[in-house]
Each structure stands twice: as structure tokens, then as C-alpha cells.
Amino acid sequence: MEILANNLLVIMIYAMAGTLVKALTGSRLAPLAPWGVFIVHMAMTAFEIYQYAVQEGLLPCLALVLPHGTFEIPGLMLACVVGSRLSLGKKIFPLMALAITLIALGAWVEEYITPFPLAHWI
């Protein structure tokens, strides 16, 4: 449940980034703000994955990342689309619902599936 709560917080940050930038600056570049947050977040995550892969090896790293990452990354990208659309005043419901579904599925996989391959492959 903790993983899901954290991931939902992250997609809310993505979704609100454009609106926040628009409210604070009035910039027409506000729809790009969620993507900026996404790029920084993915860069930090990639650095952590690299460090883990160097210490523990590539196979354990892939076993921890790939199962849930295949759902989370598209969910995060959809949250960026939602944030961009929200800052432009467009409809977001179907995309936000899909983003939340993907994030919830990714959290479930991270909690219940991801530990399985790691424990059995090593």
C-alpha cells in the first residue's frame, strides 16, 4: 500500500506541475513543466539503477526494475500528458483514469511479483 501511495503522489505532482507553473509565472511553456519533472525524475532513477547494477549485477537489477517498470513508466508518461492538458484547460478524465490504473497495476506488480523473480533467480 505504501508503494501505491507514493506512486499516486508522484503522478499528482506530474499532473499539477503545469498548472502550478502557469499560476506562478503565466508562462505559455507551462505544458512542458510536467515533462521537465519527468525527465529529472527518470534521470535520478536511472542513476540509482546504474549504481545498483554496478554493485549487484545486471540480472538482479533487471529483475527488480522490468516487471513493474513496464507499467509505471507509461503511467507516468500519461500523467505528464494529463499535466500538460490540465494546464491548457482541456479534459483529463480518461487519461488520468488510465494513468492511475497503470500506476496501481505497477504498484501491485512491484509488491507481489517483483520479489519473486529476484528470490528465485539468484
QUIKA-V166875 format. One record per backbone hydrogen bond with DSSP energy under -0.5 kcal/mol. NH is the residue of the N-H (numbers start at 1). CO is the residue of the C=O. E is the energy in kcal/mol with one decimal. If there is no record, write none. Layout:
BEGIN
NH:CO:E
NH:CO:E
END
This chain:
BEGIN
5:1:-2.4
6:2:-2.3
7:3:-2.6
8:4:-2.6
9:5:-1.9
10:6:-2.1
11:7:-2.2
12:8:-1.7
13:9:-2.1
14:10:-2.4
15:11:-2.6
16:12:-2.0
17:13:-1.3
17:14:-0.5
18:14:-0.6
20:16:-2.5
21:17:-2.4
22:18:-2.5
23:19:-2.4
24:20:-2.4
25:21:-2.7
26:21:-0.8
26:22:-1.4
27:21:-0.6
30:27:-1.1
32:29:-2.1
33:30:-1.5
36:32:-1.9
37:33:-2.2
38:34:-2.3
39:35:-2.5
40:36:-2.1
41:37:-2.6
42:38:-2.9
43:39:-2.2
44:40:-2.3
45:41:-2.3
46:42:-2.8
47:43:-2.0
48:44:-1.9
49:45:-2.6
50:46:-2.6
51:47:-2.3
52:48:-2.3
53:49:-2.8
54:50:-2.3
55:51:-1.9
56:52:-3.3
57:52:-0.5
57:53:-1.5
61:57:-1.3
62:58:-2.9
63:59:-2.4
64:60:-1.5
65:61:-1.8
66:62:-2.2
69:65:-2.3
70:66:-1.6
71:68:-1.3
72:68:-2.6
73:69:-2.0
75:71:-1.6
76:72:-2.8
77:73:-2.4
78:74:-2.3
79:75:-1.8
80:76:-1.6
81:77:-1.9
82:78:-2.6
83:79:-2.4
84:80:-2.4
85:81:-2.7
86:82:-2.9
87:83:-1.8
88:84:-0.8
88:85:-0.6
89:86:-1.2
90:85:-2.7
96:92:-3.0
97:93:-2.7
98:94:-1.9
99:95:-2.5
100:96:-2.6
101:97:-2.1
102:98:-2.6
103:99:-2.5
104:100:-2.7
105:101:-2.5
106:102:-2.6
107:103:-2.4
108:104:-2.2
109:105:-2.4
110:106:-2.6
111:107:-2.1
112:108:-2.8
113:109:-2.0
114:109:-2.9
116:113:-0.9
117:113:-1.1
118:114:-1.3
119:115:-2.2
120:116:-1.8
121:117:-2.6
122:118:-1.4
END
